[in-house]
Amino acid sequence: MEFLKKILKSRADIEKDKLFLSSITKIIGFKPTSLRYYKKAFTHSSVKKVTSSGKQLNYERLEFLGDAILSSTIAIYLFNKIPLGNEGDLTQMRSKIVSREHLNEIGKDLALINHIKSNVPKRNFGDNIHGNIFEALVGAVFLDKGHNACQKFIHKTVIEPYVDIERLEGKITSYKSVLIEWTQKVKKPIKYDIYEDTGNDVLKHFSVKLSIEN
């Protein structure tokens, strides 16, 4: 009887793996080599699963890895796409693309939460769970398929459907640029004076006095 239970459980696990493999393949756009990374990417810490050595088996470490890879991939894309963009504008653009709000939206669109393994009811999760799983999935793709495949996945799920450079550039406005535009429109002279420099070679801080018509 016990032997029969093991056989039935084994068959059930195989069927679950087949369904999970099919779902992951549809999400990432190619067949995974090893499912173990993806299983971990969809395992919440509430499951309390550990390895034989006592290491936690959940998505948190993969989330950390995915966050770093996502940020660097977007940075490289923006650097190549906008050759004349300054550091400040590129940083703001990247921040908007990889913002928690935006990643949550992507995670929702991919319906990632439908595949999560958790001891917490889905209704109890906040919005950040969607972005967290997406970052973990990026980390899983990187470990399973390597850097190039991971970049393709990010382009497919983030850049191609969501990144509009012209729209982003339109959003990157500062109070300084708005003021300059206004003074040019009303033809008023503007002057900047740096009266305090408290920075160093690594991190510079300037205090600037702005004068309009003296």
Short mmCIF file of the C-alpha atoms (twelve columns), coordinates in Angstrom:
data_MODEL
# 
_entry.id   MODEL 
# 
loop_
_atom_site.group_PDB 
_atom_site.id 
_atom_site.type_symbol 
_atom_site.label_atom_id 
_atom_site.label_alt_id 
_atom_site.label_comp_id 
_atom_site.label_asym_id 
_atom_site.label_seq_id 
_atom_site.Cartn_x 
_atom_site.Cartn_y 
_atom_site.Cartn_z 
_atom_site.pdbx_PDB_model_num 
ATOM 1   C CA . MET A 1   0.000  0.000  0.000   1 
ATOM 2   C CA . GLU A 2   2.802  2.384  0.934   1 
ATOM 3   C CA . PHE A 3   4.616  1.505  -2.276  1 
ATOM 4   C CA . LEU A 4   1.492  2.295  -4.312  1 
ATOM 5   C CA . LYS A 5   1.163  5.683  -2.595  1 
ATOM 6   C CA . LYS A 6   4.746  6.530  -3.537  1 
ATOM 7   C CA . ILE A 7   4.112  5.604  -7.158  1 
ATOM 8   C CA . LEU A 8   0.939  7.705  -7.310  1 
ATOM 9   C CA . LYS A 9   2.705  10.648 -5.635  1 
ATOM 10  C CA . SER A 10  5.597  10.351 -8.062  1 
ATOM 11  C CA . ARG A 11  3.219  10.388 -11.027 1 
ATOM 12  C CA . ALA A 12  1.365  13.379 -9.604  1 
ATOM 13  C CA . ASP A 13  4.661  15.249 -9.158  1 
ATOM 14  C CA . ILE A 14  5.648  14.449 -12.744 1 
ATOM 15  C CA . GLU A 15  2.344  15.824 -14.025 1 
ATOM 16  C CA . LYS A 16  2.763  18.971 -11.915 1 
ATOM 17  C CA . ASP A 17  6.258  19.457 -13.329 1 
ATOM 18  C CA . LYS A 18  4.932  19.069 -16.878 1 
ATOM 19  C CA . LEU A 19  2.282  21.723 -16.284 1 
ATOM 20  C CA . PHE A 20  4.799  24.030 -14.603 1 
ATOM 21  C CA . LEU A 21  7.293  23.523 -17.453 1 
ATOM 22  C CA . SER A 22  4.597  24.415 -19.982 1 
ATOM 23  C CA . SER A 23  3.637  27.563 -18.054 1 
ATOM 24  C CA . ILE A 24  7.232  28.751 -17.633 1 
ATOM 25  C CA . THR A 25  7.992  28.109 -21.308 1 
ATOM 26  C CA . LYS A 26  5.063  30.329 -22.314 1 
ATOM 27  C CA . ILE A 27  6.160  33.087 -19.928 1 
ATOM 28  C CA . ILE A 28  9.867  33.247 -20.796 1 
ATOM 29  C CA . GLY A 29  9.544  32.320 -24.472 1 
ATOM 30  C CA . PHE A 30  11.875 29.301 -24.477 1 
ATOM 31  C CA . LYS A 31  12.126 25.913 -22.793 1 
ATOM 32  C CA . PRO A 32  13.982 25.885 -19.459 1 
ATOM 33  C CA . THR A 33  16.983 23.620 -19.065 1 
ATOM 34  C CA . SER A 34  16.553 23.137 -15.323 1 
ATOM 35  C CA . LEU A 35  13.222 23.627 -13.566 1 
ATOM 36  C CA . ARG A 36  14.793 23.892 -10.114 1 
ATOM 37  C CA . TYR A 37  15.669 27.579 -10.549 1 
ATOM 38  C CA . TYR A 38  12.117 28.416 -11.585 1 
ATOM 39  C CA . LYS A 39  10.595 26.383 -8.777  1 
ATOM 40  C CA . LYS A 40  12.682 28.409 -6.365  1 
ATOM 41  C CA . ALA A 41  11.675 31.665 -8.106  1 
ATOM 42  C CA . PHE A 42  8.032  30.874 -7.372  1 
ATOM 43  C CA . THR A 43  8.500  29.662 -3.789  1 
ATOM 44  C CA . HIS A 44  7.521  32.152 -1.081  1 
ATOM 45  C CA . SER A 45  9.409  32.252 2.212   1 
ATOM 46  C CA . SER A 46  6.231  31.214 4.060   1 
ATOM 47  C CA . VAL A 47  6.698  27.684 2.700   1 
ATOM 48  C CA . LYS A 48  9.679  27.313 5.074   1 
ATOM 49  C CA . LYS A 49  11.464 24.992 2.686   1 
ATOM 50  C CA . VAL A 50  15.177 24.298 3.300   1 
ATOM 51  C CA . THR A 51  17.955 22.260 1.722   1 
ATOM 52  C CA . SER A 52  19.713 19.377 3.456   1 
ATOM 53  C CA . SER A 53  22.361 21.894 4.555   1 
ATOM 54  C CA . GLY A 54  19.738 24.192 6.079   1 
ATOM 55  C CA . LYS A 55  19.679 26.882 3.358   1 
ATOM 56  C CA . GLN A 56  16.359 28.590 2.677   1 
ATOM 57  C CA . LEU A 57  14.668 27.582 -0.567  1 
ATOM 58  C CA . ASN A 58  12.652 30.617 -1.662  1 
ATOM 59  C CA . TYR A 59  12.798 33.403 -4.209  1 
ATOM 60  C CA . GLU A 60  14.534 36.067 -2.099  1 
ATOM 61  C CA . ARG A 61  18.124 35.446 -3.246  1 
ATOM 62  C CA . LEU A 62  16.978 35.158 -6.860  1 
ATOM 63  C CA . GLU A 63  15.080 38.422 -6.421  1 
ATOM 64  C CA . PHE A 64  18.332 40.109 -5.340  1 
ATOM 65  C CA . LEU A 65  20.171 38.712 -8.366  1 
ATOM 66  C CA . GLY A 66  17.378 39.592 -10.781 1 
ATOM 67  C CA . ASP A 67  17.224 43.164 -9.499  1 
ATOM 68  C CA . ALA A 68  20.932 43.669 -10.249 1 
ATOM 69  C CA . ILE A 69  20.747 42.072 -13.713 1 
ATOM 70  C CA . LEU A 70  17.613 44.002 -14.638 1 
ATOM 71  C CA . SER A 71  19.178 47.310 -13.619 1 
ATOM 72  C CA . SER A 72  22.416 46.672 -15.535 1 
ATOM 73  C CA . THR A 73  20.584 45.485 -18.668 1 
ATOM 74  C CA . ILE A 74  18.388 48.588 -18.728 1 
ATOM 75  C CA . ALA A 75  21.452 50.787 -18.114 1 
ATOM 76  C CA . ILE A 76  23.280 49.234 -21.084 1 
ATOM 77  C CA . TYR A 77  20.196 49.611 -23.283 1 
ATOM 78  C CA . LEU A 78  19.758 53.298 -22.422 1 
ATOM 79  C CA . PHE A 79  23.497 53.983 -22.771 1 
ATOM 80  C CA . ASN A 80  23.482 52.599 -26.326 1 
ATOM 81  C CA . LYS A 81  20.062 53.944 -27.299 1 
ATOM 82  C CA . ILE A 82  20.693 57.529 -26.146 1 
ATOM 83  C CA . PRO A 83  24.362 58.311 -26.949 1 
ATOM 84  C CA . LEU A 84  23.980 61.997 -26.064 1 
ATOM 85  C CA . GLY A 85  22.061 61.452 -22.826 1 
ATOM 86  C CA . ASN A 86  23.722 62.760 -19.684 1 
ATOM 87  C CA . GLU A 87  24.245 60.648 -16.572 1 
ATOM 88  C CA . GLY A 88  21.468 62.315 -14.606 1 
ATOM 89  C CA . ASP A 89  18.801 61.835 -17.270 1 
ATOM 90  C CA . LEU A 90  19.833 58.233 -17.962 1 
ATOM 91  C CA . THR A 91  19.678 57.463 -14.249 1 
ATOM 92  C CA . GLN A 92  16.183 58.937 -13.982 1 
ATOM 93  C CA . MET A 93  15.017 56.951 -17.008 1 
ATOM 94  C CA . ARG A 94  16.397 53.725 -15.602 1 
ATOM 95  C CA . SER A 95  14.758 54.448 -12.248 1 
ATOM 96  C CA . LYS A 96  11.377 54.872 -13.931 1 
ATOM 97  C CA . ILE A 97  11.739 51.642 -15.917 1 
ATOM 98  C CA . VAL A 98  12.800 49.499 -12.941 1 
ATOM 99  C CA . SER A 99  10.589 51.241 -10.392 1 
ATOM 100 C CA . ARG A 100 8.679  48.981 -8.027  1 
ATOM 101 C CA . GLU A 101 5.383  50.253 -9.455  1 
ATOM 102 C CA . HIS A 102 6.433  49.389 -13.006 1 
ATOM 103 C CA . LEU A 103 7.796  45.944 -12.115 1 
ATOM 104 C CA . ASN A 104 4.591  45.187 -10.220 1 
ATOM 105 C CA . GLU A 105 2.645  46.041 -13.373 1 
ATOM 106 C CA . ILE A 106 4.810  43.691 -15.456 1 
ATOM 107 C CA . GLY A 107 4.419  40.900 -12.918 1 
ATOM 108 C CA . LYS A 108 0.649  41.342 -12.984 1 
ATOM 109 C CA . ASP A 109 0.533  41.334 -16.789 1 
ATOM 110 C CA . LEU A 110 2.459  38.045 -16.810 1 
ATOM 111 C CA . ALA A 111 0.116  36.641 -14.116 1 
ATOM 112 C CA . LEU A 112 3.131  35.358 -12.189 1 
ATOM 113 C CA . ILE A 113 1.276  35.118 -8.887  1 
ATOM 114 C CA . ASN A 114 -0.841 32.296 -10.337 1 
ATOM 115 C CA . HIS A 115 2.202  30.040 -10.103 1 
ATOM 116 C CA . ILE A 116 3.483  30.966 -6.646  1 
ATOM 117 C CA . LYS A 117 3.844  28.321 -3.964  1 
ATOM 118 C CA . SER A 118 2.937  29.855 -0.627  1 
ATOM 119 C CA . ASN A 119 1.366  29.168 2.741   1 
ATOM 120 C CA . VAL A 120 -0.095 32.672 2.689   1 
ATOM 121 C CA . PRO A 121 -3.410 33.281 0.860   1 
ATOM 122 C CA . LYS A 122 -2.845 35.272 -2.340  1 
ATOM 123 C CA . ARG A 123 -5.363 37.888 -1.233  1 
ATOM 124 C CA . ASN A 124 -3.076 38.735 1.713   1 
ATOM 125 C CA . PHE A 125 -0.149 39.740 -0.488  1 
ATOM 126 C CA . GLY A 126 0.527  43.396 -1.290  1 
ATOM 127 C CA . ASP A 127 1.250  44.642 -4.805  1 
ATOM 128 C CA . ASN A 128 5.011  44.221 -4.402  1 
ATOM 129 C CA . ILE A 129 4.729  40.450 -4.633  1 
ATOM 130 C CA . HIS A 130 4.256  40.784 -8.405  1 
ATOM 131 C CA . GLY A 131 7.494  42.715 -8.915  1 
ATOM 132 C CA . ASN A 132 9.374  40.510 -6.462  1 
ATOM 133 C CA . ILE A 133 8.478  37.359 -8.378  1 
ATOM 134 C CA . PHE A 134 9.391  39.003 -11.680 1 
ATOM 135 C CA . GLU A 135 12.859 39.925 -10.389 1 
ATOM 136 C CA . ALA A 136 13.283 36.375 -9.072  1 
ATOM 137 C CA . LEU A 137 12.270 35.036 -12.480 1 
ATOM 138 C CA . VAL A 138 14.937 37.205 -14.137 1 
ATOM 139 C CA . GLY A 139 17.475 35.707 -11.743 1 
ATOM 140 C CA . ALA A 140 16.262 32.190 -12.556 1 
ATOM 141 C CA . VAL A 141 16.575 32.769 -16.314 1 
ATOM 142 C CA . PHE A 142 20.111 34.096 -15.807 1 
ATOM 143 C CA . LEU A 143 21.223 31.036 -13.814 1 
ATOM 144 C CA . ASP A 144 19.471 28.591 -16.136 1 
ATOM 145 C CA . LYS A 145 20.223 30.070 -19.560 1 
ATOM 146 C CA . GLY A 146 23.005 32.605 -19.095 1 
ATOM 147 C CA . HIS A 147 23.448 36.322 -19.656 1 
ATOM 148 C CA . ASN A 148 22.477 36.573 -23.340 1 
ATOM 149 C CA . ALA A 149 19.225 34.656 -22.914 1 
ATOM 150 C CA . CYS A 150 18.406 36.717 -19.836 1 
ATOM 151 C CA . GLN A 151 18.941 39.953 -21.779 1 
ATOM 152 C CA . LYS A 152 16.598 38.688 -24.502 1 
ATOM 153 C CA . PHE A 153 13.989 37.877 -21.860 1 
ATOM 154 C CA . ILE A 154 14.269 41.388 -20.392 1 
ATOM 155 C CA . HIS A 155 13.976 42.940 -23.854 1 
ATOM 156 C CA . LYS A 156 10.889 40.815 -24.556 1 
ATOM 157 C CA . THR A 157 9.097  41.447 -21.261 1 
ATOM 158 C CA . VAL A 158 10.257 44.940 -20.285 1 
ATOM 159 C CA . ILE A 159 11.879 46.969 -23.050 1 
ATOM 160 C CA . GLU A 160 9.857  46.089 -26.156 1 
ATOM 161 C CA . PRO A 161 6.348  46.350 -24.645 1 
ATOM 162 C CA . TYR A 162 6.916  49.120 -22.109 1 
ATOM 163 C CA . VAL A 163 9.903  51.351 -22.895 1 
ATOM 164 C CA . ASP A 164 9.125  54.405 -25.026 1 
ATOM 165 C CA . ILE A 165 12.266 56.546 -25.203 1 
ATOM 166 C CA . GLU A 166 10.514 59.670 -26.515 1 
ATOM 167 C CA . ARG A 167 7.907  59.467 -23.784 1 
ATOM 168 C CA . LEU A 168 10.569 58.892 -21.140 1 
ATOM 169 C CA . GLU A 169 12.616 61.832 -22.365 1 
ATOM 170 C CA . GLY A 170 9.504  63.990 -22.161 1 
ATOM 171 C CA . LYS A 171 8.996  63.009 -18.547 1 
ATOM 172 C CA . ILE A 172 12.563 63.738 -17.489 1 
ATOM 173 C CA . THR A 173 12.175 67.395 -16.663 1 
ATOM 174 C CA . SER A 174 13.695 69.264 -13.771 1 
ATOM 175 C CA . TYR A 175 12.757 72.502 -12.104 1 
ATOM 176 C CA . LYS A 176 15.886 73.993 -13.634 1 
ATOM 177 C CA . SER A 177 14.840 73.129 -17.202 1 
ATOM 178 C CA . VAL A 178 11.305 74.426 -16.587 1 
ATOM 179 C CA . LEU A 179 12.719 77.690 -15.237 1 
ATOM 180 C CA . ILE A 180 15.102 78.105 -18.164 1 
ATOM 181 C CA . GLU A 181 12.244 77.550 -20.597 1 
ATOM 182 C CA . TRP A 182 10.129 80.178 -18.805 1 
ATOM 183 C CA . THR A 183 12.897 82.818 -18.689 1 
ATOM 184 C CA . GLN A 184 13.591 82.321 -22.383 1 
ATOM 185 C CA . LYS A 185 9.910  82.713 -23.156 1 
ATOM 186 C CA . VAL A 186 9.562  85.976 -21.216 1 
ATOM 187 C CA . LYS A 187 13.071 87.103 -22.273 1 
ATOM 188 C CA . LYS A 188 14.442 87.600 -18.777 1 
ATOM 189 C CA . PRO A 189 18.162 87.146 -18.061 1 
ATOM 190 C CA . ILE A 190 19.088 84.366 -15.671 1 
ATOM 191 C CA . LYS A 191 22.286 83.934 -13.676 1 
ATOM 192 C CA . TYR A 192 23.710 81.090 -11.577 1 
ATOM 193 C CA . ASP A 193 26.352 81.546 -8.891  1 
ATOM 194 C CA . ILE A 194 27.930 78.659 -6.997  1 
ATOM 195 C CA . TYR A 195 28.447 79.995 -3.502  1 
ATOM 196 C CA . GLU A 196 29.194 76.764 -1.669  1 
ATOM 197 C CA . ASP A 197 30.919 73.524 -2.635  1 
ATOM 198 C CA . THR A 198 30.822 70.905 0.121   1 
ATOM 199 C CA . GLY A 199 31.583 67.888 -2.021  1 
ATOM 200 C CA . ASN A 200 34.636 65.854 -2.890  1 
ATOM 201 C CA . ASP A 201 35.920 64.016 -5.958  1 
ATOM 202 C CA . VAL A 202 33.569 61.100 -5.344  1 
ATOM 203 C CA . LEU A 203 30.349 62.861 -4.338  1 
ATOM 204 C CA . LYS A 204 29.916 66.538 -5.141  1 
ATOM 205 C CA . HIS A 205 27.405 68.839 -3.464  1 
ATOM 206 C CA . PHE A 206 26.892 72.372 -4.755  1 
ATOM 207 C CA . SER A 207 24.780 75.202 -3.422  1 
ATOM 208 C CA . VAL A 208 23.677 77.505 -6.194  1 
ATOM 209 C CA . LYS A 209 22.161 80.975 -6.068  1 
ATOM 210 C CA . LEU A 210 19.842 81.813 -8.929  1 
ATOM 211 C CA . SER A 211 19.113 85.385 -9.971  1 
ATOM 212 C CA . ILE A 212 16.564 86.701 -12.471 1 
ATOM 213 C CA . GLU A 213 17.049 90.316 -13.518 1 
ATOM 214 C CA . ASN A 214 19.430 90.726 -10.558 1 
# 
